[in-house]
């Protein structure tokens, strides 16, 4: 009897996960006011793929505390921030730190998608992608596009 309930719960969870998929327009409706520069739909997908490849190679830093620590230590990479994180105070100091150290950064619309692309069930509000030869082409492409994005004054 217990086994039946678990199977039923698992089937409901799969349906819920498949049905929750939101469009890019729905996601950007929920972003906070400081989420500039916001990645386009195309760039967001590229960043998610790059995060996924980096996570396989264990070349990411995840979470505000860890990313902040390694930015202070001088580690290089692309900083990807989630645009729907509230309260803003949690990570509003990170873009300033990135600009001081000339690190490229961009906001993506969803912390849930950012966390899942990193191979985690938990939402993640910030990730630092470190360069690595296994995914160098994808990294360079993302780096070029993120660096070309206009910065807010």
Secondary structure, 3 states (H helix, E strand, C coil): CHHHHHHHHHHHHHHHHHHCCCCHHHHHCCCCCCCCCECCHHHHHHHHHHHHHHHHCCCEEECHHHHHHHHHCCCCCEEEEECCCCCHHHCCCHHHHHHHCCCCEEEECCHHHHHHHCCCCCCCCEEEECCCHHHHHHHHHHHHHHHHCCCCC
